[in-house]
Amino acid sequence: MFAETLKKVVDNVEGGIAAVMMGLDGISVDSYIKLNDRVDVNTVAMEFSFILSQVRKAGDSLAVGSLEELSVKAQRLLLVCRMISPQYFIAIAILPVGNFGKARFFARLATPTLVAAL
């Protein structure tokens, strides 16, 4: 169920490379990889799970509300991370020239389906 939803997200985003659903503990629930030679999305998401945890804690201590989304743009990769529950997030990796807005949109759209399958 998770892989089908992740596949839809990646396939509908221009420049989509991969998507992973992961816990903040760094353990992957499921993933879909369209372009395997680009990047190891599971390792990238695992490293960013720690950052998401820290940003979430900072948001809580500053009373600005809960973390919803975090985006990182690097030379070879654009990563969109969206919290789907307090403990799980979806990370979408796209090419730097990919459609950032669509990645954000489809991550938001996939959230209810992924949450229902938890």
Secondary structure, 3 states (H helix, E strand, C coil): CHHHHHHHHHHCCCCEEEEEEEECCCCEEEEEECCCCCCCHHHHHHHHHHHHHHHHHHHHHHCCCCCCEEEEECCCCEEEEEECCCCEEEEEEECCCCCHHHHHHHHHHHHHHHHHHC
